[in-house]
Amino acid sequence: MTTFTLLRTTLVTTVGGMLLFTPFAAGAASTRPSCELRVTTSEDDRLTIRDEGVMLVDVGEKVDIAWEGKNAKTAEGPRGEDIELTGSTTFTASTSETYSYEFRSGSRKATCSVDVNIVDASFSEDLYESKANKKPYLSGTAEGVTAVRVVITPADGEGKTYTTKETKVKNGKWRVKVSKKLSEGAYDLTLIGPKKLGSRDLADSTLVIGDKKTASVDTTLVVSAVPLLSGGVARANASIPLSYLQVSNIGNKPATVTGFMLKQNGRASTDGIIQLSTVDDKGLSRAASTGTRPFSKGVATAPANGTLLPGETKLFTIKAQVGSSVAVYAGSSLMIDVTGVETNGKVRANLPVKGTTWMFGY
């Protein structure tokens, strides 16, 4: 008996001088591998990729990449390492990087990749004024994104929301003209990325058309993180800072701050925290929680007692008091974010504001 292959699609066997033709299974030699990435962030942004894509994130944001290869024999990860055909990895974004996954079957391959881009964007100023020009130019900076749009919303909630055309970012700067004539009054501005990347909030500001003194801004607080914390080990009975927040009143009326809403995104039990407190940079606005369990199901409110006059800025420190019996939680992480502000005014902030990471110690 002699066996040979004809045109790589048919198995030919000779038996007693007779030729037997046996075709291979259809598609057995031509099946291409395929792949899919499912990217999720701690901000609950989600992206499914079957070739290549981009995910915009903030520094310190958690990113989860789940991969799956089909019709493949082997797989290779971003660093050239061998990986399983299905799996996932979670990391904290610190720099912009490309994560590429390759799946092979013989000489055939499929590649899926995602660019995880750290975005740092802003408007040129917190408050814009234009007494005569009702179609002003808006400008600012942006890193990690190639184009931006601005969403303009009446601050009083009345009227329609308007989105500017997409404008390119050049040398880290952007500038766009408002093509729609705006009525006098106050507007909330939100900077977002290009259409193909969704509507992630990159930066916020306020636009006033008309007289600053008569514009209906009322009480508006701009809240932003001050990156002074580095985290560390949270030992028994220690007082640890969770977040530094700069709060500015850009409205024309006094604003009061009565609390900061918090959420634990780490793995540690919040039972190890027995008190939450706040204080401003002048040591005047102090407040603390009562009882010994300020958290319930991972959320809590750190009480505050602050008043900001129009144009005033204060730096608030949110602290946590660690209990005496935290050895059972040793090695687990606290990542407590600020998810909201209790105030009589309107809040402009990129929420949640990421807190620093602490590890429970002995």
N, C-alpha and C positions, 0 to 999 in steps of 0.2 A: 504494500500500500504506500502511495506517495501523496504527500499533502503540500499544497502551495497556495498562495493568495493571488487573486486576480483583481486588479484595480483597487485593492485595499478595501473592497466592499463585499467580496464573495470568497468563501472558503471552498477550494477545489480539491477533491480527494479522488485518487484513482484506485479502484478495486477491481482486480481481474481484468484490466484493460478498459474498464468503464469509468467515465468521468461523472462524479457526483458534485453538483453545485449547491452549496449551502450559503445563502446570504447571511451576513451579520445582522444582528438586531438593529432596527432602524434608529439612526441617530447615535449609536453607541460610540462611534469614533468622532462625532462632531459636536457633542455637548460642551458648551462653553461654561466655565464657572461664572458665577455672579456673586454680588455682595451687597450688603446693606449696613449702614450705620444709623443708629438712633441716638441722637445727642440731646441730653437734658441738662438744664442748669438749676441751681438752687433758687433762681428767680422764676422757675417753672416755664422757661422758654424751651420749646421742643422743636427738633428738626430731624427729618428722615432723609438720608442721603443714599443714593444708589450709584453715584459717581464722585462728584465733589461738591462741596458747599462751604458756607461761612457761618460761624456763630459769633455774635458779639457778646462780650462779657465785661464785667468790671474786675479790677484787681481784687483778689481774695474770694472771688465767686467760685463755688463748687461746680465742677463739670463732670458729667457721667457719659461715657461713650460705650455703647453696647454694639458689638459687631456680629455679623452672621454671614458665613460663606456657604454657597450651595454649589453642588457638582464640582467640588474642589477636593484635592488630596492633602494639600499642605497650606499653611497660612503663615504670614510674616507680619510682625507688628511694626510700629513707627521707628523703633531703634534697630530693626533688622533681626529681631529675636523671633524664634519659633513660637507660635501661639496656637491654641485650639481653634477649630473652625467657628465656634461660637464662644462668646465671653463678654466681659465688660471690665471697665476700669474707671475709677473715680479719682479726681485730683483737684487741687486748688489752683486756679489760674493765677500766674504771676507774670508771665510774659506772653507775647503773641507767638504762637507756634502752629505748625501744620502737623496733623496726625494722619498718617497714611497707612492703610492696611492692604496687603496684597494676598490674593488667593490663587493657587496654582493647581492645575491638573495637566500633567505632562508639560507640553510646550505652551499651553494656553494659560492665560491669567486674567484676572479681573482686579481692578484697584479702586478702592473707595477712600476718599480723604476729606478731612474737614479742617479749615483754617479757623482756629480759635483766636480771635482778635481782641486784645485788650483795648477798650474804648475809653478815651479821656476827651470829653467835649465840654464846651461852655459857650455862653453868650458873652459879648464884649462887656456888657454892663448888666447890673441887676434891674435897672429901671431905664426905660427909653421915653423920651418926650419928643413931641412934634406938634407945635401949635398951628402950623400952617400946612405942612406936608402930611397928608393923610395916606400917602403911599410910601412909607419910609423904607430905607434899606435896613436890613438886619444883618448882623455879622457876628463872627466868633471864631473859635478854634475847634479842631477835631483831629484826633489821632486814632488810628485803627479802623477807619471807615473811609470809603472813597467818595461818598456823596451823602447829603443830608437834606431834610425837609423841615419846615417849621409849621407846627399846628398852632393856630391863633384862635383862642376861645374867649368870648366876652366874660369878664370876671364876675359879672352879676348873674351869670347863668342864662341870660336872655339873649336870643339871637342865634345865628348859625355859626358853626365852627368852620374855619377856612384853613386849608393847607396850601402852602406855597409850592411852587414847582420845585423839582429836584435840582439841586445845585452841586457842582463838583467841589471837592475839597482839594485845594492846591497849596502845597508847602505847609500843610497843617492849618490852613485858614479857609473860611468859607464866607460868602457874602451873597445875599439874595434880596431882591426888591419885592416888596409886597405889591402885587398887581391889582388887588382889589381895594377900592376906596373904603377906608374904615371910618366909622362914625366916631365922634368924640366920646371918650370914656377910657376905661381900663380894660386890658386884655391879658390873659394868661398865655405865655409862650411855652411851647414844648418842642424841643429839638429831637427829631427822630431820624433813623437811617433811611436808606433808599428802599423803594417798594419791595424789591426782591428779598430784602432782609427783614421784612415785617415792620412793626411799629414800636420797637423798644424805645423807652424814654431815655434819652442821652443827657439832657440838661433842661433846666427850667429857668424862666425869667418872667418879667412883667413889662408890658408895653402900655404907655399912657399916650393917648391922642388928645390934645387940648391942653388946658391949664392944669398944671400939677396940683394946684391948691383946691380946685373944684372937682377934679376927676374922682370918680367913685372907687377908690382903692380900699377904703375902710381899714380893717386890720388884716394885714397879710404878713405872715411870718415865713422867712426863707431859712430853711434848716439844712445844714451840711455837716459832714463829719470832719473832724480835725485829726489827721493821722499821726497822733503822738504815741499811740500805744503799741507795745510789742508782745504783750501776753506773757506767759510763763507758767509757773506751778502755783496752783491755788491750794495753799496748805490750811490745815485746821485753824480756825479762829482768825484768819486773815481778812483784811478788807481789801478788795480788789477792784480797780476801775474797769468798767465794762465798755464805756464809750465816752468820748468827748464830742460835744455837739455845739456848733456855732449857730446861734439863733438871732436873726435880724428882723426887726419890724420895719418893713418898707411901706406900710400903710400910713394913713393920716390920723389914726386913733390909737390910744393905748391898747396893748394886748396883754392878756394874762396867760401864763402857762401853768397848768395844774397837774400835769403828769406826762410820762413817756411810756408808751405801750411797748412791751418787750416780748420776744419769742425765742425759745431755746432751739437751736438747730444742730447742736452737737449730740453726742451719744450719752453724756452724763445725765444722771437723775438730778432734777432741780431741787430735790429734797435736801441737797447739801447746802443750799442757799437759805439763810434764815431771815435776812432783811435786805431791802433795797432802799437806797437813799440817793438824793441829788443835792448839788450845791453849785452856785454860780461862781465865776472867777473872782468876784469881790467878797465872797463868803457871806453874802446877805440872804440869798434865797435858798433856804435849807428846808428839807422835808425828808421824812423816813416812813417806811411802811410799819404797820403794827402786826403783832402775831409773829409766828416763827415759820410760816409757810406762805410766802408771798406768791408763789407760782401755783397755778392750777392747770393741769394738762399741758404744761410747757409754755404757758403764757402768763404774763403778769403786767402790772402797771407800777412803775417807779414814781411815787408822788413827787410833785414839784410845787414850788410856791414862788413864782416870779412874775414881775410886771415889766413890760418893755414899752417905753415911750416911743413915739414915732421917730424913726431914724436911729434908735438905740440897738446895740448888739451886745449879747452876753454869751459867755462860754459856760455851758453846763457840763458837769461831770456826773455820770451815773455810776454808782458804786454798789457792790454786792458784799454782804457780810457772810463769810463762810462759817458753817457750823463746826462744832468740836468733834463730831463723829463722821468724818468723811473718808476714813481709810478704806471702807468698803467700796468707794467709788474711784479709788486710786487708779490712774492711768486713763480714765475716761475724760472726754473733752467737753468743755463749755464753750459754745459759740452763740452768744446772746445778741440778737439783732434788734434794732429799734424799728418797729413797724408803724408807729403813728405818734402823734402829739395831741394831748388833750389841751385845747385852747379855745378861747372865744373868737379867734380869728381864723382866717383861711391859711392853710399850710401849703407851701411850695417846697417840695423835697423829692429827691430820688429815693423812694422807700422801697424795700427796707434799707436802713443804714446799717452796714455790716459792722458787727462788733468784733473785738479781738478774740483770739482763741486762748483759753486757759485749760490746763490739765490738772485735775484733782490730784493732790499729793497726800502724804501721811501727816 
